[in-house]
Amino acid sequence: MTRIPTKSDILDWISENPTLTAKRDIAKAFGIKGAARIDLKRVLKELEAEGHLEKRKRSYQDPDRLPPVSVLQVTGPDAEGDLFAKPMEWHGEGVEPVVLVIPRASDPALGAGDRILARLTLIKGETHHYEARLIRRIGTNPRRVLGVFRKTAEGGRILPIDKGSDTEWAVFGDATHGAKDGELVEAEQAGPKVRMGLPRARIVQRLGDPSAAKAVSLIAIHQHGIPDAFPDKVIAEADRAKPIGLKGREDLRDLPLITIDPSDARDHDDACYAHADDDPTNEGGHIVWVAIADVAAYVTPGSALDTEARTRGNSTYFPDRVVPMLPDRLSGDLCSLHEGVPRACIAVRMVLDASGNKLSHSFHRGLMRSPAALNYEEVQAAIDGHPNDRCGPLLEPVLKPLYAAYAALADARARRQPLDLDLPERRIELDDDGTVTSVNYKDRLDAHRLIEEFMVLANVAAAETLIATKVPLLFRVHEEPSPEKLDSLRETAKASGFALAKGQVLKTAHLNRLLNDAAGSDEAELINMSTLRAMTQAYYSPQNLGHFGLALPRYAHFTSPIRRYSDLIVHRGLITAHGWGKDGLQTTEHEELEAIGTHISETERRSMLAERDTTDRYMASYLSERVGNEFEGRISGIARFGVFVKLDDSGADGLVPMRSIGREYFHYDGEANTLMGSDTGRIISLGQRATVRLAEASPVTGGIALELLALEGNALPQGNRSPAGRVPRRRTVKAKRKGSKVSRKLRRSRR
């Protein structure tokens, strides 16, 4: 996965490179290509405070036409650089049209948020509906800022919370919205931009105490524009929903379909059951059932619930709260497979042979009743010989057959060779007040792997059924790494004494061989991180391009319709394929799948960024009382503006600014991803052991600043950097020539 720079990273780059501030320059500086440009676009738009992309409204009727001259809002360029816009006023009952802006050479530069008057031409046979020619630009959306309000005699000021942003905003007395000193507020630009003095803003919302632990995720929600309040009509529609009975469904209530989730799970959308196959022709085989909550029965096409679910795209999970895709009446009640309660489901019955190969499968729309809602830890303890009162009665009839089927699937997985990264996931523990009490790495149990393998198998079955019945669907696509990323991974592996074969069709087995070779070595984490960074970002598309990471030719998301809109689309497809009712995939949805896939891919990345920012803030809060302490870690990232170090104990990432590294000038080699001292020739590279001192930890921004004390156990050598912090030009040129030789010599010596 490509590492998206933080806002602080981008601002540091712009500060040090004032002539290279175009989006293309920034993308090149941070090695961002392909789908990852979507993330960069979002971060840049937030920095510009021009607002997030408007969410496309939709319905299920033909679109009406726009006037030949219309007011549009520019939504920004796509990954290919094409500029798109949306109508400012759309009163039609169809899907909101997509407008491609065709710029002339004489047109002013347009950016996201710009409002324009444009002449439109209706286009047929393309993914967009209109092409627009600029008549004139008529304005932009007001900039938005999230920050801490400081009261003054004239009104007040707003101090932005974004890392690296030091631009304050002035608030006049009549625009404070009653905000108190020190409160977290959301504001918008008031009046035109100013050349001198502070920009003016008006407060539009008060968000409470920014230092409160429970404000951490709230900051991320507002900063990333995640909808966290349901419209009244959506809540009303959810409240009118009633439990679904047996009519028109198969009775699966006698199947012991158990749910296995984290101990703090907020919903239960999947259940499973397995038993030995009694067919004599399939000796040693297994029957596996996976049942998924039938969300499609409640969230029907064209409803207010459906419109809101598509807008959100997915649920967003934080350590202290969840922003759900569906109201709690559904996500936490009617669509959650609670213990002992009849619940509507769509289940898949899969027949496996003794080696874990799927021989056949069938889908069923039914009514189930789970006998138990268990967590991973108690299930694993029961299998390991320590069952509790809940698991004891289920051990022989339910749990052991599940693990027997999983053992067969594990064999099949070993033959398939999906990408097997070893990257422990952090778990942030909070007390009742939301204060971080500890940061640990989550245990990876066989119980986790069991559920993962069952879900993967069910997702494959869903994709195969919809392909066979020729029903459109959204595939989960994960393309193979780009040649450039693979070359970078090969260089890293080579410098670490390992090898990744070249000149053959890349398979996940080749990457697994590299990971296995590095396992247990000092470079293991470096190789795992570098492999992850070489991967492309997965996305949703109606075109099947396979899933490289899972080593599967076809794959769709079916198992989490409570929290992912993509899965709801697949459920509707299955309903249509089997003729189960009128709540299946609509004809109009077929035409919109490309746009839906793009939109929910973006909302997924938005959630990932918000979750990452929240984790950063919690980590900064956890470390804020340890400023001045020394920590051990590894170099996890290198950029022109500094070095990132991942701390061993907490997994937190901190930045060592370039200006604080030793007393010499360090040259950045983008291809080798190294820094080299101009005086000493010292090389700083990924994976090196580092001793650092915590210089700053800001809970409000999530920023962690470090001082680099030693590399590989050796104190950082001090050079002859001039007081002004500059190196003579001749020395710089000489050092650059020397850098390429030293880099090559280093790589040869470590083989």
C-alpha positions, 0 to 999 in steps of 0.5 A: 500500500502506498504511504500517503504523506501527512499534511505536515509532510506536504507543508514541509515539502512545499516550504523547502521546494517553493518551485515544485508545488504542483500536484504532479510535483508533490505526487512525484516527490512522495512516489504516489501513483495510480489509485493512491492519487485519490488520497493525495487529492483529498489531503491537498483539498483539505489543506486548501480548505475548499471542502470535500467532494460532494456526494452524488445523489441518486435515484432509479429513474432516467436523468433529466436534462440540464439547461444548455447554460448552467452553474457548476461546481468543480469537484476536481480532477480524477486520476487521469487529470480530467476535470469534472464538475457537478450541477449546483442545482439539480432538481431532476429525479434521476441520477445526478449527471456527471460533467466533464470540463473541457478547458481552453488554453486561455481559460484560468486554472480551475480547482476543486470548489470553484463555481463556474458558469458553463455551456453544456453539450449532451454526450452519449455513449461515455461515462460522463453525461455532459461536456462543459465549456467555461463561460466565466468563473463566478466564485468558490465555496468558503474555506473550512477550518477546524481549530481551537478558539482563543478569545480576544477583545475584538472577538477571537482567533482560531488556531488550526489543529492540522499538523504543520498548519500555523495560519491563524484566523481572525474572528470578529465579535459578531461571528463567534457563535458564542464560542468559549475560549479554548473550545474546538470549533468549525469555522468558514472563511468570511469575506474575500481572501486578504493579502495582508493580515489574518484571514477572517472566519465565522464560527459555524459549529462548537465542538467542545473541549479539544483536549478531552480524550473523547474529542479525538475521533470527533476531530477526525470525523469533522476533519474528513467530512464523514457524515455522522448524523442521520437525516430525520427521514432516514431515522424515521424509515429505520424506526418503522422497520419490523422483524422479518418472518419466515414467509418466502424463506427457508427455515434455517433456525435449527442450524447451529450457526454461531457468530465469532467476533471481537469481544467488543464487537458492535454488530454481528453480520456473519455466522458459520457452521460446519460438519463432516460431509456424509456423502460417500463419494466425498470421503473426508469432505466438509459442509460449511455454512456461512450466513450473512445478515439480509440487509437488502430486505430492509434497505431497499433501492430508492429508499432514504436508507439506501440513499444515505448508505450509499452516501456514507459508503461504509462504516468508520471505526474508531477506538471509542466509537463507530460511525455506522453506515446504517442507523442503530435500529438496523446495524445494532438490532434487526440486521445483527445476528443476535444470540437466540433471536430469529434473523433474516439472512442470506446463507451459502452452503459450500461443499469442500473435499478433504483437501479444502477445494470447494466442489460446489455451493448454493445460496439460500434466503432464510431465517436463522437463530444463532445459539451463541455469540462468541468471541475469538479468545474464548473460542480459541481457549476452548479448542486449546483445552480450556472451554468456558461455560459458554463454549463447553456444550458447543465444543464437540458438535460445533467448534471442532467441526469448524476447526476441522473444515478450517484445517482443510481450507488452510491446506488449500490456502497454502497451495494457493499462496496468497500474500502472507504479510506479517504486520501486527495490528495495534490495539489502543485500550481506553478507559471509560473517559476515553484516555489511552491506558495502553497500546498493545499488538493484537494477537493473531489466533487460529480463530481469526484465521478460521473466520477469515478463510470462511469469509473469503470462501463465501465471497468467492462463491458470491462472485462465481454465482453472479458471473455464472448468472450474468448478473452485474456486480462490484468486484473487489479488485486488487491489481498487481504492483507496478514495475516501478514499485517492484524495482524499488522492492528489489533494491530494498531486498538486495540491499538487505541481502535478499533477492526477488526474482526478475524477468518472470510473471510475478506471483504472490508465491515469489513475494512470500518466498522473500518474506519467508527468507527475511522472517526472523532476521533484523530486516524482517519488518523492513521487508514486510513494510516494503512489500506492503508499500509496493502493493496497489490500493484495492478498489471496487469495480464492475470489471473483474481484474482479479485479486492479486493479494489473495491470489484469486481470479474472481472476488467480491465482497458479500459478507459485511452488508451492515458496514459496506455498501459494496456487499449490499450491491452483491446481496441485491445481485444474488436476490436478482439471480435467484428470483427471490423478490423485488428488492434485488438489483435494479436495472438503473443500478446496472448503469451506475455501478462504475460510479458507485464503485468509484464513490465507495472506493473513495469513502473507504479511503476517507475512512482509512485516513480518518482512522489513521489520524485518530490513531496518531492522535491517541498515540500522541496523547499516550506519549505526551507524558513521556517527552524527553524519554529515549526509545528504540525503533527502526527507520520506517520512512525517508523523505527530503524533509526528514526521517520517520522512525517507528517505535518498538514498544508502541508502534508509533511513527515519529518524524525526525526533521531534516534540520535536526539530523546531526550538524551536516547536510544530508542529501536525499536519494529518491531512487535508493530511498536513502540520506547521505551526509555531505561531510561524513558520507554516513548513509541513513536507510530504511530498516536501520535500528535507531535510538531517539528522544521524544521531543514533542507529542501533540494530542490535538494534531497527532504530531510526534517529533523525535531527535535522532541520537544513534543509528545501529548502536552508534552515536550519530557523527557530527559534521561541519555544517555551517551556522547558517545550515548551508553547504557550499555548492562545490561540496554539494556536487561532490557529495552527490557524486560520492553518494552514488558510489557509496550507495552501490558499495553499500549494496554490494557489501550487504549481499 
